[in-house]
Amino acid sequence: MVTGIRDDRHPNEGSGEVQMTMKIDIDKDVCIGAGQCALVAPRVFTQDDDGFSELLPEPGDALTGPMVGEAARACPVQAITVN
């Protein structure tokens, strides 16, 4: 299983906002390489040499965006969980 972990909560400096971040898990035993996650959220997901999903090394602020949840919902075998 591949896991991406970011800080639970941290303030955006100077904005007064608190940014929520997510923990993303990709179950490599379940992933079939459909690639829907990479199509929906290309700044967060990619596919490895075998065609299976993996997280990009530095997704930056894309990790907090709504497309991460959309990508998890688009997975035909529910291999991605977002917390």
Backbone atoms as SQL, in Angstrom:
CREATE TABLE atoms (id INTEGER PRIMARY KEY, chain TEXT, resi INTEGER, resn TEXT, atom TEXT, x REAL, y REAL, z REAL);
INSERT INTO atoms VALUES
  (1, 'A', 1, 'MET', 'N', 0.845, -1.175, 0.000),
  (2, 'A', 1, 'MET', 'CA', 0.000, 0.000, 0.000),
  (3, 'A', 1, 'MET', 'C', 0.889, 1.237, 0.000),
  (4, 'A', 2, 'VAL', 'N', 0.566, 2.191, -0.827),
  (5, 'A', 2, 'VAL', 'CA', 1.291, 3.452, -0.896),
  (6, 'A', 2, 'VAL', 'C', 0.518, 4.479, -0.095),
  (7, 'A', 3, 'THR', 'N', 1.204, 5.240, 0.719),
  (8, 'A', 3, 'THR', 'CA', 0.538, 6.224, 1.559),
  (9, 'A', 3, 'THR', 'C', 1.201, 7.577, 1.401),
  (10, 'A', 4, 'GLY', 'N', 0.391, 8.608, 1.274),
  (11, 'A', 4, 'GLY', 'CA', 0.891, 9.978, 1.288),
  (12, 'A', 4, 'GLY', 'C', 0.362, 10.658, 2.525),
  (13, 'A', 5, 'ILE', 'N', 1.227, 11.193, 3.333),
  (14, 'A', 5, 'ILE', 'CA', 0.802, 11.838, 4.573),
  (15, 'A', 5, 'ILE', 'C', 1.306, 13.272, 4.571),
  (16, 'A', 6, 'ARG', 'N', 0.452, 14.179, 4.908),
  (17, 'A', 6, 'ARG', 'CA', 0.825, 15.582, 5.046),
  (18, 'A', 6, 'ARG', 'C', 0.395, 16.055, 6.439),
  (19, 'A', 7, 'ASP', 'N', 0.809, 17.253, 6.826),
  (20, 'A', 7, 'ASP', 'CA', 0.409, 17.799, 8.125),
  (21, 'A', 7, 'ASP', 'C', -1.104, 17.762, 8.259),
  (22, 'A', 8, 'ASP', 'N', -1.580, 17.482, 9.474),
  (23, 'A', 8, 'ASP', 'CA', -3.022, 17.428, 9.704),
  (24, 'A', 8, 'ASP', 'C', -3.676, 18.786, 9.458),
  (25, 'A', 9, 'ARG', 'N', -3.126, 19.826, 10.074),
  (26, 'A', 9, 'ARG', 'CA', -3.670, 21.172, 9.904),
  (27, 'A', 9, 'ARG', 'C', -2.511, 22.151, 10.011),
  (28, 'A', 10, 'HIS', 'N', -2.551, 23.179, 9.241),
  (29, 'A', 10, 'HIS', 'CA', -1.555, 24.234, 9.381),
  (30, 'A', 10, 'HIS', 'C', -2.122, 25.524, 8.825),
  (31, 'A', 11, 'PRO', 'N', -1.781, 26.640, 9.448),
  (32, 'A', 11, 'PRO', 'CA', -2.321, 27.918, 8.963),
  (33, 'A', 11, 'PRO', 'C', -1.613, 28.366, 7.701),
  (34, 'A', 12, 'ASN', 'N', -2.379, 28.989, 6.822),
  (35, 'A', 12, 'ASN', 'CA', -1.778, 29.661, 5.670),
  (36, 'A', 12, 'ASN', 'C', -1.249, 30.986, 6.192),
  (37, 'A', 13, 'GLU', 'N', 0.045, 31.175, 6.133),
  (38, 'A', 13, 'GLU', 'CA', 0.645, 32.366, 6.712),
  (39, 'A', 13, 'GLU', 'C', 0.026, 33.627, 6.133),
  (40, 'A', 14, 'GLY', 'N', -0.391, 34.515, 7.029),
  (41, 'A', 14, 'GLY', 'CA', -0.918, 35.801, 6.630),
  (42, 'A', 14, 'GLY', 'C', -2.356, 35.799, 6.162),
  (43, 'A', 15, 'SER', 'N', -2.942, 34.645, 5.922),
  (44, 'A', 15, 'SER', 'CA', -4.302, 34.623, 5.385),
  (45, 'A', 15, 'SER', 'C', -5.354, 34.467, 6.468),
  (46, 'A', 16, 'GLY', 'N', -4.955, 33.971, 7.644),
  (47, 'A', 16, 'GLY', 'CA', -5.922, 33.719, 8.702),
  (48, 'A', 16, 'GLY', 'C', -6.731, 32.460, 8.478),
  (49, 'A', 17, 'GLU', 'N', -6.442, 31.712, 7.418),
  (50, 'A', 17, 'GLU', 'CA', -7.166, 30.486, 7.113),
  (51, 'A', 17, 'GLU', 'C', -6.401, 29.282, 7.631),
  (52, 'A', 18, 'VAL', 'N', -7.138, 28.213, 7.892),
  (53, 'A', 18, 'VAL', 'CA', -6.513, 26.942, 8.242),
  (54, 'A', 18, 'VAL', 'C', -6.751, 25.998, 7.080),
  (55, 'A', 19, 'GLN', 'N', -5.679, 25.389, 6.610),
  (56, 'A', 19, 'GLN', 'CA', -5.773, 24.501, 5.459),
  (57, 'A', 19, 'GLN', 'C', -5.813, 23.059, 5.944),
  (58, 'A', 20, 'MET', 'N', -6.815, 22.319, 5.512),
  (59, 'A', 20, 'MET', 'CA', -6.910, 20.905, 5.850),
  (60, 'A', 20, 'MET', 'C', -6.129, 20.117, 4.804),
  (61, 'A', 21, 'THR', 'N', -5.389, 19.142, 5.246),
  (62, 'A', 21, 'THR', 'CA', -4.684, 18.291, 4.310),
  (63, 'A', 21, 'THR', 'C', -5.189, 16.872, 4.453),
  (64, 'A', 22, 'MET', 'N', -4.818, 16.022, 3.533),
  (65, 'A', 22, 'MET', 'CA', -5.398, 14.691, 3.451),
  (66, 'A', 22, 'MET', 'C', -4.332, 13.613, 3.511),
  (67, 'A', 23, 'LYS', 'N', -4.761, 12.452, 3.942),
  (68, 'A', 23, 'LYS', 'CA', -3.930, 11.256, 3.865),
  (69, 'A', 23, 'LYS', 'C', -4.514, 10.417, 2.735),
  (70, 'A', 24, 'ILE', 'N', -3.677, 10.061, 1.791),
  (71, 'A', 24, 'ILE', 'CA', -4.117, 9.300, 0.628),
  (72, 'A', 24, 'ILE', 'C', -3.443, 7.940, 0.653),
  (73, 'A', 25, 'ASP', 'N', -4.242, 6.886, 0.540),
  (74, 'A', 25, 'ASP', 'CA', -3.720, 5.521, 0.473),
  (75, 'A', 25, 'ASP', 'C', -4.106, 4.911, -0.868),
  (76, 'A', 26, 'ILE', 'N', -3.147, 4.282, -1.525),
  (77, 'A', 26, 'ILE', 'CA', -3.411, 3.531, -2.751),
  (78, 'A', 26, 'ILE', 'C', -3.089, 2.079, -2.452),
  (79, 'A', 27, 'ASP', 'N', -4.097, 1.224, -2.521),
  (80, 'A', 27, 'ASP', 'CA', -3.892, -0.204, -2.272),
  (81, 'A', 27, 'ASP', 'C', -3.403, -0.849, -3.565),
  (82, 'A', 28, 'LYS', 'N', -2.105, -1.110, -3.627),
  (83, 'A', 28, 'LYS', 'CA', -1.488, -1.670, -4.836),
  (84, 'A', 28, 'LYS', 'C', -1.993, -3.078, -5.142),
  (85, 'A', 29, 'ASP', 'N', -2.511, -3.781, -4.124),
  (86, 'A', 29, 'ASP', 'CA', -3.057, -5.119, -4.355),
  (87, 'A', 29, 'ASP', 'C', -4.416, -5.065, -5.043),
  (88, 'A', 30, 'VAL', 'N', -5.083, -3.916, -4.958),
  (89, 'A', 30, 'VAL', 'CA', -6.414, -3.750, -5.540),
  (90, 'A', 30, 'VAL', 'C', -6.353, -2.995, -6.874),
  (91, 'A', 31, 'CYS', 'N', -5.411, -2.069, -7.001),
  (92, 'A', 31, 'CYS', 'CA', -5.290, -1.231, -8.201),
  (93, 'A', 31, 'CYS', 'C', -5.158, -2.101, -9.455),
  (94, 'A', 32, 'ILE', 'N', -5.943, -1.751, -10.490),
  (95, 'A', 32, 'ILE', 'CA', -5.870, -2.476, -11.764),
  (96, 'A', 32, 'ILE', 'C', -5.232, -1.626, -12.862),
  (97, 'A', 33, 'GLY', 'N', -4.804, -0.420, -12.517),
  (98, 'A', 33, 'GLY', 'CA', -4.137, 0.434, -13.491),
  (99, 'A', 33, 'GLY', 'C', -5.064, 1.109, -14.479),
  (100, 'A', 34, 'ALA', 'N', -6.314, 1.341, -14.100),
  (101, 'A', 34, 'ALA', 'CA', -7.262, 1.994, -15.007),
  (102, 'A', 34, 'ALA', 'C', -6.848, 3.432, -15.318),
  (103, 'A', 35, 'GLY', 'N', -6.155, 4.091, -14.399),
  (104, 'A', 35, 'GLY', 'CA', -5.640, 5.433, -14.636),
  (105, 'A', 35, 'GLY', 'C', -6.622, 6.565, -14.457),
  (106, 'A', 36, 'GLN', 'N', -7.808, 6.284, -13.951),
  (107, 'A', 36, 'GLN', 'CA', -8.798, 7.344, -13.768),
  (108, 'A', 36, 'GLN', 'C', -8.313, 8.403, -12.787),
  (109, 'A', 37, 'CYS', 'N', -7.590, 7.986, -11.757),
  (110, 'A', 37, 'CYS', 'CA', -7.086, 8.945, -10.771),
  (111, 'A', 37, 'CYS', 'C', -6.136, 9.946, -11.423),
  (112, 'A', 38, 'ALA', 'N', -5.248, 9.465, -12.278),
  (113, 'A', 38, 'ALA', 'CA', -4.289, 10.340, -12.956),
  (114, 'A', 38, 'ALA', 'C', -4.984, 11.263, -13.956),
  (115, 'A', 39, 'LEU', 'N', -6.081, 10.821, -14.529),
  (116, 'A', 39, 'LEU', 'CA', -6.842, 11.677, -15.443),
  (117, 'A', 39, 'LEU', 'C', -7.575, 12.780, -14.693),
  (118, 'A', 40, 'VAL', 'N', -8.148, 12.420, -13.538),
  (119, 'A', 40, 'VAL', 'CA', -8.941, 13.379, -12.763),
  (120, 'A', 40, 'VAL', 'C', -8.054, 14.347, -11.977),
  (121, 'A', 41, 'ALA', 'N', -6.973, 13.857, -11.395),
  (122, 'A', 41, 'ALA', 'CA', -6.092, 14.693, -10.565),
  (123, 'A', 41, 'ALA', 'C', -4.631, 14.492, -10.986),
  (124, 'A', 42, 'PRO', 'N', -4.253, 14.988, -12.156),
  (125, 'A', 42, 'PRO', 'CA', -2.902, 14.743, -12.673),
  (126, 'A', 42, 'PRO', 'C', -1.788, 15.419, -11.884),
  (127, 'A', 43, 'ARG', 'N', -2.118, 16.373, -11.014),
  (128, 'A', 43, 'ARG', 'CA', -1.089, 17.006, -10.183),
  (129, 'A', 43, 'ARG', 'C', -0.824, 16.214, -8.911),
  (130, 'A', 44, 'VAL', 'N', -1.609, 15.158, -8.667),
  (131, 'A', 44, 'VAL', 'CA', -1.458, 14.342, -7.461),
  (132, 'A', 44, 'VAL', 'C', -1.063, 12.911, -7.800),
  (133, 'A', 45, 'PHE', 'N', -1.685, 12.331, -8.830),
  (134, 'A', 45, 'PHE', 'CA', -1.473, 10.926, -9.179),
  (135, 'A', 45, 'PHE', 'C', -0.754, 10.782, -10.514),
  (136, 'A', 46, 'THR', 'N', -0.028, 9.697, -10.639),
  (137, 'A', 46, 'THR', 'CA', 0.584, 9.297, -11.900),
  (138, 'A', 46, 'THR', 'C', 0.520, 7.776, -11.959),
  (139, 'A', 47, 'GLN', 'N', 1.080, 7.200, -12.985),
  (140, 'A', 47, 'GLN', 'CA', 1.142, 5.744, -13.080),
  (141, 'A', 47, 'GLN', 'C', 2.599, 5.326, -13.190),
  (142, 'A', 48, 'ASP', 'N', 2.942, 4.236, -12.504),
  (143, 'A', 48, 'ASP', 'CA', 4.316, 3.739, -12.538),
  (144, 'A', 48, 'ASP', 'C', 4.581, 3.006, -13.853),
  (145, 'A', 49, 'ASP', 'N', 5.760, 2.444, -13.989),
  (146, 'A', 49, 'ASP', 'CA', 6.142, 1.765, -15.235),
  (147, 'A', 49, 'ASP', 'C', 5.255, 0.574, -15.572),
  (148, 'A', 50, 'ASP', 'N', 4.608, -0.004, -14.554),
  (149, 'A', 50, 'ASP', 'CA', 3.704, -1.132, -14.772),
  (150, 'A', 50, 'ASP', 'C', 2.264, -0.683, -14.978),
  (151, 'A', 51, 'GLY', 'N', 2.012, 0.629, -14.929),
  (152, 'A', 51, 'GLY', 'CA', 0.676, 1.156, -15.154),
  (153, 'A', 51, 'GLY', 'C', -0.161, 1.325, -13.908),
  (154, 'A', 52, 'PHE', 'N', 0.405, 1.046, -12.738),
  (155, 'A', 52, 'PHE', 'CA', -0.353, 1.169, -11.497),
  (156, 'A', 52, 'PHE', 'C', -0.221, 2.575, -10.920),
  (157, 'A', 53, 'SER', 'N', -1.245, 2.994, -10.205),
  (158, 'A', 53, 'SER', 'CA', -1.282, 4.345, -9.661),
  (159, 'A', 53, 'SER', 'C', -0.258, 4.542, -8.562),
  (160, 'A', 54, 'GLU', 'N', 0.260, 5.766, -8.514),
  (161, 'A', 54, 'GLU', 'CA', 1.133, 6.174, -7.425),
  (162, 'A', 54, 'GLU', 'C', 1.013, 7.678, -7.255),
  (163, 'A', 55, 'LEU', 'N', 1.418, 8.151, -6.082),
  (164, 'A', 55, 'LEU', 'CA', 1.379, 9.574, -5.798),
  (165, 'A', 55, 'LEU', 'C', 2.601, 10.252, -6.398),
  (166, 'A', 56, 'LEU', 'N', 2.398, 11.449, -6.902),
  (167, 'A', 56, 'LEU', 'CA', 3.538, 12.244, -7.339),
  (168, 'A', 56, 'LEU', 'C', 4.326, 12.663, -6.104),
  (169, 'A', 57, 'PRO', 'N', 5.634, 12.810, -6.210),
  (170, 'A', 57, 'PRO', 'CA', 6.443, 13.109, -5.030),
  (171, 'A', 57, 'PRO', 'C', 6.145, 14.456, -4.378),
  (172, 'A', 58, 'GLU', 'N', 5.788, 15.468, -5.115),
  (173, 'A', 58, 'GLU', 'CA', 5.533, 16.802, -4.560),
  (174, 'A', 58, 'GLU', 'C', 4.237, 17.385, -5.114),
  (175, 'A', 59, 'PRO', 'N', 3.080, 16.906, -4.640),
  (176, 'A', 59, 'PRO', 'CA', 1.824, 17.425, -5.188),
  (177, 'A', 59, 'PRO', 'C', 1.491, 18.844, -4.740),
  (178, 'A', 60, 'GLY', 'N', 2.190, 19.342, -3.715),
  (179, 'A', 60, 'GLY', 'CA', 1.959, 20.712, -3.256),
  (180, 'A', 60, 'GLY', 'C', 0.531, 20.944, -2.809),
  (181, 'A', 61, 'ASP', 'N', -0.019, 22.113, -3.151),
  (182, 'A', 61, 'ASP', 'CA', -1.365, 22.462, -2.704),
  (183, 'A', 61, 'ASP', 'C', -2.449, 21.651, -3.398),
  (184, 'A', 62, 'ALA', 'N', -2.115, 20.910, -4.441),
  (185, 'A', 62, 'ALA', 'CA', -3.105, 20.058, -5.111),
  (186, 'A', 62, 'ALA', 'C', -3.614, 18.972, -4.180),
  (187, 'A', 63, 'LEU', 'N', -2.813, 18.624, -3.167),
  (188, 'A', 63, 'LEU', 'CA', -3.194, 17.577, -2.223),
  (189, 'A', 63, 'LEU', 'C', -4.415, 17.971, -1.405),
  (190, 'A', 64, 'THR', 'N', -4.679, 19.245, -1.258),
  (191, 'A', 64, 'THR', 'CA', -5.822, 19.692, -0.469),
  (192, 'A', 64, 'THR', 'C', -7.042, 19.989, -1.329),
  (193, 'A', 65, 'GLY', 'N', -6.923, 19.854, -2.625),
  (194, 'A', 65, 'GLY', 'CA', -8.006, 20.224, -3.528),
  (195, 'A', 65, 'GLY', 'C', -9.100, 19.181, -3.629),
  (196, 'A', 66, 'PRO', 'N', -10.252, 19.586, -4.137),
  (197, 'A', 66, 'PRO', 'CA', -11.399, 18.685, -4.262),
  (198, 'A', 66, 'PRO', 'C', -11.188, 17.558, -5.265),
  (199, 'A', 67, 'MET', 'N', -10.241, 17.713, -6.171),
  (200, 'A', 67, 'MET', 'CA', -10.034, 16.691, -7.191),
  (201, 'A', 67, 'MET', 'C', -9.459, 15.400, -6.613),
  (202, 'A', 68, 'VAL', 'N', -8.847, 15.473, -5.438),
  (203, 'A', 68, 'VAL', 'CA', -8.327, 14.255, -4.806),
  (204, 'A', 68, 'VAL', 'C', -9.481, 13.316, -4.470),
  (205, 'A', 69, 'GLY', 'N', -10.534, 13.853, -3.876),
  (206, 'A', 69, 'GLY', 'CA', -11.718, 13.049, -3.573),
  (207, 'A', 69, 'GLY', 'C', -12.404, 12.544, -4.827),
  (208, 'A', 70, 'GLU', 'N', -12.444, 13.394, -5.851),
  (209, 'A', 70, 'GLU', 'CA', -13.029, 12.981, -7.131),
  (210, 'A', 70, 'GLU', 'C', -12.239, 11.829, -7.737),
  (211, 'A', 71, 'ALA', 'N', -10.923, 11.893, -7.632),
  (212, 'A', 71, 'ALA', 'CA', -10.075, 10.826, -8.167),
  (213, 'A', 71, 'ALA', 'C', -10.331, 9.515, -7.438),
  (214, 'A', 72, 'ALA', 'N', -10.491, 9.578, -6.119),
  (215, 'A', 72, 'ALA', 'CA', -10.784, 8.367, -5.347),
  (216, 'A', 72, 'ALA', 'C', -12.131, 7.782, -5.763),
  (217, 'A', 73, 'ARG', 'N', -13.119, 8.648, -5.967),
  (218, 'A', 73, 'ARG', 'CA', -14.446, 8.171, -6.392),
  (219, 'A', 73, 'ARG', 'C', -14.418, 7.618, -7.814),
  (220, 'A', 74, 'ALA', 'N', -13.517, 8.127, -8.648),
  (221, 'A', 74, 'ALA', 'CA', -13.433, 7.670, -10.039),
  (222, 'A', 74, 'ALA', 'C', -12.769, 6.306, -10.173),
  (223, 'A', 75, 'CYS', 'N', -12.063, 5.866, -9.139),
  (224, 'A', 75, 'CYS', 'CA', -11.368, 4.577, -9.207),
  (225, 'A', 75, 'CYS', 'C', -12.395, 3.450, -9.323),
  (226, 'A', 76, 'PRO', 'N', -12.341, 2.651, -10.389),
  (227, 'A', 76, 'PRO', 'CA', -13.357, 1.615, -10.589),
  (228, 'A', 76, 'PRO', 'C', -13.297, 0.469, -9.580),
  (229, 'A', 77, 'VAL', 'N', -12.182, 0.333, -8.869),
  (230, 'A', 77, 'VAL', 'CA', -12.057, -0.755, -7.887),
  (231, 'A', 77, 'VAL', 'C', -11.856, -0.233, -6.467),
  (232, 'A', 78, 'GLN', 'N', -12.066, 1.067, -6.269),
  (233, 'A', 78, 'GLN', 'CA', -11.932, 1.712, -4.963),
  (234, 'A', 78, 'GLN', 'C', -10.583, 1.406, -4.296),
  (235, 'A', 79, 'ALA', 'N', -9.509, 1.511, -5.058),
  (236, 'A', 79, 'ALA', 'CA', -8.166, 1.264, -4.525),
  (237, 'A', 79, 'ALA', 'C', -7.611, 2.471, -3.773),
  (238, 'A', 80, 'ILE', 'N', -8.280, 3.619, -3.879),
  (239, 'A', 80, 'ILE', 'CA', -7.793, 4.852, -3.255),
  (240, 'A', 80, 'ILE', 'C', -8.715, 5.245, -2.113),
  (241, 'A', 81, 'THR', 'N', -8.121, 5.494, -0.955),
  (242, 'A', 81, 'THR', 'CA', -8.885, 6.029, 0.170),
  (243, 'A', 81, 'THR', 'C', -8.271, 7.364, 0.564),
  (244, 'A', 82, 'VAL', 'N', -9.142, 8.292, 0.946),
  (245, 'A', 82, 'VAL', 'CA', -8.719, 9.632, 1.341),
  (246, 'A', 82, 'VAL', 'C', -9.305, 9.916, 2.713),
  (247, 'A', 83, 'ASN', 'N', -8.445, 10.317, 3.628),
  (248, 'A', 83, 'ASN', 'CA', -8.883, 10.684, 4.986),
  (249, 'A', 83, 'ASN', 'C', -8.428, 12.091, 5.291);
